[in-house]
C-alpha cells in the first residue's frame, strides 16, 4: 500500500483536486490518496506549512506528502523533493514543506529535473497536476528521489521555520492563532528541552509571566499558560479566554520568551 497525502489552497468548487488525483491514479492505481485539506487560505504558505506539519506525524512511515500552495507557480521557484527519516515531501520550494520535513529529520533535498516523470504536456499554471502529482505517484511506486532530481542545498527556509535558543531565551514566531485564541508558535518540545524547561517553570513575554503546564485547566479562568498543544507546538493560551486578544498578538510576529525559573 502506498499512501499519498494532498494539501492545497485549491478549494473544492473547481476540478483542480480531482485532476491531480486522476493523474496520480493513472500512474499508480493502487495508491491510497488522503486529503489533508484543500481549504488553506489562498496563497497562505505559512498556514499550509503549519497544517502539513500538524498532520504528517500521524501518517505511517513511507508516506508521500504532496503540498501545493504555490503563489509563484511557473516562476523562478524550484520544484523539490525532500527525503526525511519518515517519508517524502513533494512541492514547490517556498517553505510549504520545510516545517514538516524538519520535524521528520531531513535526509536530503532534491531539485526536480527529470522531465520524463512529468505529464507529457506541462501547463505553466498548474504544476500541481502536471509536475508534482506525477512525481509523487512515481515515488510512491518506488522511484528514488535521486533519479528524479539533483541535490539542492539552497532551499528556502522562511522565518516561520526559524527558532533560536540561547542564554535562557527562546526566539520564535507565531505560526497560527486558532479559533479559541490560542497563540501557536513554531517552538517544539526539543527546543524547550535544550533549555531544560520543565512543567511548573515560569516563562516571561515582556512584562507578562505565565507557567509552563500540561493543559489549560491547570490554571484559573482567564489566566495565561504555556503548553505543548495537540499539534506538538508550544502555544500561549488562556483558560477559557483568547490569549491572542489579551496579548494583542497576531500571526507572523516574532516573540522572545525568557525562561524565568
N, C-alpha and C positions, 0 to 999 in steps of 0.2 A: 504494500500500500504506500502510495506517495501522496503526501499532504502538501497542498499549496494554499497559502492564505492570500487574501486580496484585501487591500486597503486603498481607498481613493477619495477624492473630493468630487466624484462624478455625479453623485446622487442616483436616484433610481427612476427618474422620469424618462430619461433617454435610453438608447440601446447600448451605450458605451460599455457597461459592465458585461452584458451578455455577449458582446462581440469579443471581449477579452477572454471570456470563458470558452467561447466557441473555438477560438484559435488554440487555446491551451489544450482542450479536449481532443482537438483534431490531431495533435502531436502525441498526447498521452491520454488515451481514453480511460485509463484506469486511475487517473489522478482523482483524489478527493479534494474538491475545492471548498474552502471555508471563507465566508465573508466576515472579516473583522468589522469593517464599516465602510460605507461609501458616502457617509454624511459628514466627513471632515469639512469644516467651513472652507469655502473656495480659496485656494492658494495659501492656506494656513499650514505651512510646513511644520512649525513648532507643535501645533496641536496634533497633527498627524503623527509626528515623531513620538509624542507622549502616548498616544493611543496604541501605537505599534509596540512601544517598549512595555506597555502595561499588559498587552495580550500575549506577546511572543513567548514569555517564560512558561506559559501553561500548555504549550503545544509539545508533542513528542519530539525527541531528538531526531534530527534529519529533515525537519520541516523546511520547506522553501517559502520564504515570505516575500510577497510582491507588494511594494509600497509605491503608489503613484499619486503624489501631489506635486505637480510639475509645472510651475508658472512659466518656466523658461524653455518649454518643450520646443525642440527644433533649433535652439540657440547654441551657445558655446558650452553649456554644462555637459559633463561627460555622463554616459550611461555606465553603471558599475555593478559589479557583483562583490559582495562581502562574504567571505567564508568565516565562520565562527566555530567555537567548540560545540555548539548545539545545533547549528543549522546554517542556512544560506539566505542571504538577502539580495534582492534584485530591485533596481530602481535608479532614479537619477541621483547624481552627485550634488545634492543641495541640502543635505543634513537630515532628510526624512528617515534614513536608515540607521544613522550613526548611534543614536541614543540606545536603541535596542541592541545593535551589534556590540557596542561597548559592554553592555550588561552581560552578554554571552561570552565575551572574550574573543577579540578579533584575531584571526589567524592569517588573513591576507585579504587585500583589496585589489580588484582587477578592473581595468577599463575594458568594456565590451567592444571588441574589434572585429570578430569573425562574422561577416555578414551572411554566411551560409546558414547561420542559426536564426536569421530573421525571417519574416514573411517575404515573399517574392517582391512585393511592392510595399515600400515603407512610406507612409504618409508623414510629412514633416510635422503635422499637428496631432498625431495620435501614436506616439511611441509606446504607450501602454498596450495597445493591441498588436502593433506590427514589430516591435523590438523586444520589449520587456516580457510580454506574455509568452512568446515562443522560447525565449531564453530560459525562463523559469520552467517551462514544460520540459525542455531538453535536460536541464539539470535534474529535474525530478525523475528522469529516466536513466540517470547515472552519468551523464556527460560532465566531465570535470570542468571547473571554472577556468583552469589553466588552458583548456582547449578553446574556450570561448573568448578569452581576453588576455591582456598582458598586465603584469604587476603595475600597480598605480599607488604611489605614496603621497601625492599632494592632494588627497581628497579633502573636501570641505568639512570643517568642524566648527559649526556655528557656536555662538556664545552660550546657547542653551545646553550645549553638551559639556561646557567647561565648568569645573569645580576646582577650587584651590583651598587646600587645607594646610594651615601653618600657624605656629605660635598661638595655639588656642583659638584660632579664628577659622570660620567656615565661610568662604566666599562662594555664593551660589546664585542661581537665577530662578525666578518664578516661571514655571512652565505651564501652569494651569490653575484656575480658580474654579472649583466645581459649584454646583447649584446650591450647596449648603454654605458657601463662602469659605471653604477650606482652601488655604493657600499652599499649593503643592509646588515644591522646589525640585531641582534636579539632583539633590543630595540622595545618596543611597546609604544603606547600613554600613557598608565598608568604609565610607567617608567618615562617619561618626566614630567607627571603631578605631580609626587611625589617631583620633584624639582621646581615646579611652572614654567616650561618652557612655554613661550608664543610666538606667532608669532612676529617676529621682533627682538627677542633677539639674541645675538651673541653666537656662540659656537666655542670653540677652540680645535684643534687637533695638539698638538705640537706647532709649530710656526704659523700654519695656523688658520685663523679666518674666519668664514662664518655665514651668518644669517640663522635663522630658519624661513622658509617661507612656503606658501601653495603649490607652484608649481614652476617648472623650469623657466618659462618665466618671473618671477618676478625679475630676475637678468639679467645682460647684458651677451652677448655671451661669453662663456669661463669662467664665474665666478662660483665659488663653492657655493653650497647652501645645507642646511639640510632641509629635509622634511619628511612627512609621505607618503610613496608610496602607490600604489593601493593595495598592499598586506597587508597593515596595519603595516608594519615595518618601522622604521626610516632608512633613507638612506642618504648618502652623494652623491650629484650629481654635475654636471657642465653643464650649459646651452649649449647644442649642442657640448659638448666635453666629453671625458672619464675621470671621476673623479678617476677611478682606476689607469689610466696611470699618471695623474697629481700628484697623491699622492703616487704612487708606492705601491699600496695595493693589497692584494690577499686574497682569501677565507681562513678562519681559523685564521687569525691574530686577536689578541686581541687589542682593542682600548680603550684609556682613553680619554673621552671627558669632557671638562670643560665648564660649563655654565658661560659665562662672564658677561652678563647683561640681 
